[in-house]
Amino acid sequence: MTQDSPARPSRINSTVATAAGMYDYYLGGKDNFAADRRAANEVLASAPEVLLLARENRRFLQRAVRFLTRDAGIEQFLDIGTGLPSQGNVHEIAQAEIAHARVVYVDNDPKVLAHSRALKITAARTTSVITADLRDPASILGHPETRALIDFDQPMAVLLVAVLHFIDDDADPYGIVAELCDAMAPGSYLAISHVTGDTRADHAKGAASVYKKTKHPATLRTSVQIERFFQDLDLVDPGLTYVADWRPDSETDIMPEEAWVLAGVGRKPATA
Ligand SMILES: C[S@@+](CC[C@H](N)C(=O)[O-])C[C@H]1O[C@@H](n2cnc3c(N)ncnc32)[C@H](O)[C@@H]1O
């Protein structure tokens, strides 16, 4: 199974598992189909820690957005690979800190737009949801809804949280990230989380083999390969860490040897 072409957004097909549906299931959501639950349970049978990893990943996203608004003063977000609307969405976290913060959500799964419409996320003047593909960054950066909400002359944040591992090497993930970073003004930020095979390679590889049969095959990368995504940026403290260790605000139940998702936030320097 491979993803659709970047230029041709897919239609909703309930018979094939998707990353969004499986992640919704891990998080205890109700917006998943039987095919998503089957594939997710296959992952969990050999890697039960994925339930905790999904929750820790979501918490990282929320802590990163809180840091970006509260400490870095970022008011505009491009969240690519949004996932199905869940608890603590980016605009809710950001607008709790900065009421007029703006968020453009992007996902190549059309269910994300459909559910966002149902929840009226698309009705607000400060949020937009578009169906587009990370493998075609120009279509995201040039999209009229992106242009309407994001001022590219001002600092912004691009969020690539638990999505870059769905971009295989043939699609040039480093070129994609560089194109997004080029579009950001100095003082902007990039937040990434990404699965790695460095820890519990057997579990990570087992999960990746299940994702291979879904709409979203996954590619594991080493910590060195993941850190390379930040090559023109300054990593903010504490650097690239296991997802639960990035500026934690509570205890985690995840064991260090089971934490096979890495996370970091980088800042574009003035001279980059
Ligand atoms: C695991 S979810 C992550 C959701 C959210 N970012 C989070 O971390 O809580 C991954 C999302 O990336 C989306 N995705 C995968 N490949 C994509 C692509 N090429 N372009 C845009 N979105 C993509 C999937 O549809 C899914 O909704």
The ligand as an SDF file (V2000), in Angstrom:
LIG
                    3D

 27 29  0  0  0  0  0  0  0  0999 V2000
    0.0280   10.2360   13.9750 C   0  0  0  0  0  0  0  0  0  0  0  0
   -0.9750   11.4940   13.3110 S   0  0  0  0  0  0  0  0  0  0  0  0
   -0.3160   12.9070   14.1690 C   0  0  0  0  0  0  0  0  0  0  0  0
   -1.3710   13.9400   14.5570 C   0  0  0  0  0  0  0  0  0  0  0  0
   -0.8380   15.1320   15.3300 C   0  0  0  0  0  0  0  0  0  0  0  0
    0.1970   15.8250   14.5720 N   0  0  0  0  0  0  0  0  0  0  0  0
   -0.2920   14.7520   16.6570 C   0  0  0  0  0  0  0  0  0  0  0  0
    0.9230   14.5230   16.7280 O   0  0  0  0  0  0  0  0  0  0  0  0
   -1.0470   14.6700   17.6390 O   0  0  0  0  0  0  0  0  0  0  0  0
   -0.2450   11.6830   11.6930 C   0  0  0  0  0  0  0  0  0  0  0  0
   -1.0830   12.5060   10.7350 C   0  0  0  0  0  0  0  0  0  0  0  0
   -0.2670   12.8170    9.5830 O   0  0  0  0  0  0  0  0  0  0  0  0
   -1.0810   12.7500    8.4390 C   0  0  0  0  0  0  0  0  0  0  0  0
   -0.2270   12.5500    7.2490 N   0  0  0  0  0  0  0  0  0  0  0  0
    0.4900   11.4470    6.9150 C   0  0  0  0  0  0  0  0  0  0  0  0
    1.1360   11.6530    5.7560 N   0  0  0  0  0  0  0  0  0  0  0  0
    0.8300   12.9170    5.3540 C   0  0  0  0  0  0  0  0  0  0  0  0
    1.1890   13.7080    4.2260 C   0  0  0  0  0  0  0  0  0  0  0  0
    1.9860   13.2250    3.2680 N   0  0  0  0  0  0  0  0  0  0  0  0
    0.6780   14.9690    4.1340 N   0  0  0  0  0  0  0  0  0  0  0  0
   -0.1410   15.4590    5.0910 C   0  0  0  0  0  0  0  0  0  0  0  0
   -0.5260   14.7490    6.1800 N   0  0  0  0  0  0  0  0  0  0  0  0
   -0.0400   13.4970    6.3130 C   0  0  0  0  0  0  0  0  0  0  0  0
   -1.9970   11.5710    8.7050 C   0  0  0  0  0  0  0  0  0  0  0  0
   -3.1560   11.6260    7.8870 O   0  0  0  0  0  0  0  0  0  0  0  0
   -2.3050   11.7600   10.1900 C   0  0  0  0  0  0  0  0  0  0  0  0
   -3.4630   12.5260   10.3830 O   0  0  0  0  0  0  0  0  0  0  0  0
  1  2  1  0
  2  3  1  0
  2 10  1  0
  3  4  1  0
  4  5  1  0
  5  6  1  0
  5  7  1  0
  7  8  2  0
  7  9  1  0
 10 11  1  0
 11 12  1  0
 11 26  1  0
 12 13  1  0
 13 14  1  0
 13 24  1  0
 14 15  1  0
 14 23  1  0
 15 16  2  0
 16 17  1  0
 17 18  1  0
 17 23  2  0
 18 19  1  0
 18 20  2  0
 20 21  1  0
 21 22  2  0
 22 23  1  0
 24 25  1  0
 24 26  1  0
 26 27  1  0
M  CHG  2   2   1   9  -1
M  END
$$$$
